[in-house]
Amino acid sequence: MPLRRDLEDIGHAWGTLADTDPLWAICVDPAHRHGRWDPQAFYASGEVEVAQALSRAEGLGMAVSGRRALDFGCGAGRLTRPLAARFETAVGVDIAQEMLDLAARDNPVASRCEFVRNTEPDLRVFADGEFDLIYSSFVLQHLSPRLIAVYLAEFARVLRPGGSLIVDLPTRARWNVKGMGYRLLPPPALGFVQRRLLGYPAPMRMHGMTERRTRDWLSAHDVDVLAVEPESRHPGWHMLRYFARHRP
Ligand SMILES: C[S@@+](CC[C@H](N)C(=O)[O-])C[C@H]1O[C@@H](n2cnc3c(N)ncnc32)[C@H](O)[C@@H]1O
């Protein structure tokens, strides 16, 4: 499928998810379905996540403050807001306008945030070396492997030399009930199960990339992985969090 068409499908699905049950679609948890996420708890989870990730990055000698941070796939701004406390400006980019509207609403740090819609299979909306840090959590997994590669290369381009990258990516589905569905069912069948049996408003696709390929691809784009840590939030997938730095 051409990249642009693929992205249109993804944008359409996320627009529907954002319209129907946005906070649940961002932090999937059956207990919080049908609007049952308390917004305060939702945003507090972002504070905790960013504090932990930046503290780990700082321990690795990575830059964790500066002028501009990019939150790729920002959703409702759960992570953009805490990033704005540490950078002059935090830029949240998302494919779904409905998510960006939510991110901008009742935002206590609005003056330090910018929200940008991007529906292109690249980040040409941003200049080379524009960002001190790029953070992307629970986003790339929803894109096809070709799109994952494209955006990782774009992260490298828009990151300044010496800048920091923190990104979550799955490697492969687990051998459990949830993971088996992803392993065994072709995408249309998986979409059917998600919509008809699980009642999802739109399908949530999942893809992974091996650690070796991710490291090699980043390295080929002048980004060195400093540490890789397991991320346990997805019940059906082995997830990794990469801490990386653009070669100075
Ligand atoms: C699971 S949510 C995660 C949101 C946020 N990172 C967080 O952890 O709170 C995934 C987000 O990625 C966005 N997204 C999916 N594909 C995208 C793309 N190609 N470009 C930008 N955003 C995208 C979706 O619209 C959605 O808001």
The ligand as an ORCA input file, in Angstrom:
! r2SCAN-3c Opt
* xyz 0 1
  C      -1.660      5.624     21.987
  S      -1.714      7.321     21.591
  C      -0.331      7.949     22.533
  C      -0.435      9.434     22.841
  C       0.733     10.000     23.667
  N       2.006      9.692     23.108
  C       0.665      9.499     25.096
  O       1.393      8.548     25.428
  O      -0.122     10.059     25.859
  C      -1.104      7.364     19.919
  C      -1.200      8.750     19.273
  O      -0.414      8.759     18.080
  C      -1.102      9.481     17.089
  N      -0.582      9.081     15.791
  C      -0.756      7.890     15.157
  N      -0.095      7.914     13.988
  C       0.521      9.117     13.897
  C       1.383      9.728     12.927
  N       1.737      9.114     11.799
  N       1.824     10.982     13.154
  C       1.480     11.626     14.288
  N       0.672     11.101     15.237
  C       0.212      9.864     15.045
  C      -2.568      9.135     17.346
  O      -3.453     10.054     16.763
  C      -2.616      9.153     18.868
  O      -2.907     10.429     19.353
*
